[in-house]
Amino acid sequence: MDLGQRERRILALERRGFPGPGAKERAIREELGLAPVRYYQLLNALLDDPRALAADPVTVNRLRRVRESRRSER
């Protein structure tokens, strides 16, 4: 089973670069219609989904590394 449209759009947003503070949060609200907190909840769950890894391994692996480094800093 493939990823849904929302999941694909979340990964696409994560592939983009953002120019400054607040730009990503603004894009999350405007393009996805989600509160940033909900977006990050969905993103975190998506990183553990094997379908996401199959769909976009570069992005998912990069975000997994970032997540693990943040966890180890705590």
C-alpha positions in Angstrom: 0.0 0.0 0.0 1.3 3.4 -1.0 1.5 6.6 1.1 -1.5 8.9 1.1 -1.5 12.3 -0.4 -1.0 14.0 3.0 2.0 11.9 3.8 3.5 12.5 0.4 3.0 16.3 0.8 4.6 16.2 4.3 7.7 14.5 2.8 7.8 17.0 -0.1 7.7 19.9 2.4 10.6 18.3 4.3 12.7 18.2 1.1 12.5 22.0 0.7 14.7 24.6 2.2 13.2 27.6 4.0 14.7 31.0 4.0 14.2 32.1 7.6 12.5 31.5 10.9 8.8 31.1 10.7 8.8 30.3 7.0 8.4 26.6 7.5 5.6 27.0 10.0 3.8 29.4 7.7 4.1 26.8 4.8 2.8 24.1 7.1 -0.3 26.1 7.9 -0.9 27.5 4.4 -0.1 24.5 2.3 -1.2 21.6 4.5 -3.8 23.3 6.7 -2.2 21.8 9.8 -1.0 23.3 13.0 2.8 22.9 13.3 2.4 20.7 16.4 0.1 18.3 14.5 2.5 18.3 11.5 5.4 17.3 13.6 3.4 14.5 15.3 2.5 13.2 11.8 6.0 13.6 10.6 7.5 11.7 13.5 5.1 8.8 12.9 5.9 8.9 9.2 9.6 8.4 9.9 8.8 5.0 11.4 6.6 4.0 8.5 8.4 1.6 6.1 6.2 2.9 3.2 7.8 6.4 3.8 11.3 4.9 3.7 10.5 3.1 0.4 8.9 6.3 -1.1 11.7 8.7 -0.1 14.7 7.0 1.5 17.0 10.0 1.4 14.6 12.4 3.2 13.5 9.8 5.7 17.0 8.6 6.6 18.2 12.3 6.9 15.3 13.1 9.3 15.9 9.9 11.3 19.5 10.9 11.8 18.4 14.4 13.0 15.8 12.8 15.3 18.4 10.4 16.8 21.0 13.2 17.3 18.4 15.3 19.1 17.4 12.4 21.3 21.0 11.7 22.2 21.5 15.3 23.2 18.8 15.0 25.9 
